[in-house]
Amino acid sequence: MDTLPNTPVASQAATEAARRRSFAIIAHPDAGKTTLTEKLLLKGGAIQLAGQVRAKGNRRATRSDWMSIEQDRGISVATSVMTFERDGLIFNLLDTPGHEDFSEDTYRTLTAVDAAVMVLDAAKGIEAQTLKLFEVCRLRDIPIITFINKMDREGRDPLDLLDEIEKTLALDVSPAAWPIGQGRDLLGVYDLLNPAVRMLDTEEGSHIPVTGLEDPALDKMIPAGRLAELREQADLVQGGYPAFDEEAFLQGTMTPVFFGSALRDFGVGHLLDGLGRLAPPPRARQSDARMVVPGEGKLTGFVFKVQANMDPQHRDRVAFLRICSGRLEKGARLLQVRTGKQVPVNAPLFFFAKDRQVAEEAWPGDVVGIANHGILRIGDTLTEGEPINFRGVPSFAPEHLRRVRLDDPMLAKKLNKALEQLADEGVVQIFKPLDGSPPVIGVVGLLQVDVLQSRLKVEYGVPAGFEQTQWEYLRWVSTTDQASLEKFRQFNRHELAEDHDGELVALFTSDWRRKRAEDEWKTLSFHALREQHGLGAAKA
């Protein structure tokens, strides 16, 4: 690659990128992800009062959960973007759905971050959804920081938890701290990377530096029996687990481990300090044409999420753009590579929990919202003119296919418009059968159907139901043999449809019929994964 010109904008982009930390939080439901998110926002000054899901009297709803169905059920079903500043660093926190039925949204979000915080329940360790989300991170080599939550409750031995991370995830662990007690006996944590004591009952974030585990100052802070236990365990940990290795961490093969209790607001400041020190700033990203470096003068970015009606009073529609290089200025006009059209960015938005602010400028690593009236879609690349595409924003073959049942036919036009908009967001996938029969919707998890039904009713005024179809499997079809493809279309017209982007999909009533089609049509490829700008290589 040619040497990039060191323009003033490029130099400033490199400087600003170095200040950014963009990360997601991944966890199994009920591991405490939403509470941790709130406490992180509180530490960064993005909110003034941390609330709980279903707080007594519903005094304060979770700030990152804004849909009525989220507040009713106490779950996160949409990705929220929240920006805050602390100690000269800009943090972009992308909160992801915890429920496995929304793993597709989580996967897309993970394409936009540079690191992830994996939250584990101290009593439960690694759970099913944690494992799935970790595998997504591993596919993308995303560095992971582990936070073992709920240490103020009775739980498993911390050493057992570390061993489970090592064995189950095939990941080297390097404790960044060690708990002083557990459950009712939790007194605090000992910082192993920068020797210090952080006590549970002191102001969060305050720590007392020491010279090491033999520092006499420890005798004044920790009872003798507990101190002996800490020294023994810490020696065991430091001798039995590798020291923190930055290169291994950045390659996604090692995780530093922090301990705390988000509910008690303990260990959150330590985790945030660790994110600032350890998590990487934006790194170079591969496009279909070349590697894009953050410190380039020209802007590039990609849309990883579209969200409508975050503010129901204004019926807004926002596309979330992850900036990869250059500077975004208010009022810029950018090339939408997919269509070749110019997109005006008159008022890019930063998000601070539920609040939003117009961004005068934004830099690599930042996530901004762009007002979008159906123009931008998930996977779109925006540039200052260069025709490149960032890859890796996927659609997965849905596991559940349904037809929409509309009791009032007068609402058909309104329903179609709503489904188109929700498909743009990635809430649901729409497939239009080639034989002209009513559209089929597809979801990865059944809870998505509940969200779809709720949003159709609440946001669009369209009460609807859903009925099972005869189809169980769907695959995207691709080939370079156009003659075979046309013959396939003729013979299977009633089993074919087009997706939201006009790509051909095949519908199968059983896995046996899917395998038979693969055997009969050797020149065609059937894909379970599709990227926005081309079919993925996954085949199953």
Secondary structure, DSSP 8 states (H G I E B T S, - for coil): -------HHHHHHHHHHTTEEEEEEEE-TTSSHHHHHHHHHHHHTS-SS---TT-GGG-S--TT--SHHHHHHT---S-EEEEEEETTEEEEEEE---SGGGHHHHHHHHTT-SEEEEEEETTTBS-HHHHHHHHHHHHTT--EEEEEE-TTS----HHHHHHHHHHHHT-EEEESEEEES-GGG--EEEETTTTEEEETTS-TT--EE-SSTT-THHHHHS-HHHHHHHHHHHHHHHHHS----HHHHHTTSEEEEEE-BTTTTBSHHHHHHHHHHHS-----EEBSSSEE-TT-SS-EEEEEEEEE-SSTTTT-EEEEEEEEES-EETTEEEEETTTTEEEEESS-EEEETTEEEE-SEE-TT-EEEEE-SS---TT-EEESS----B---EEE--SEEEEEE-S-GGGHHHHHHHHHHHHHHTSSEEEEETT----EEEESSTHHHHHHHHHHHHHH----EEEE-S--EEEEEE-S-HHHHHHHHHHTGGGEEE-TTS-EEEEESSHHHHHHHHHH-TT-EEESEEETTEE-S---
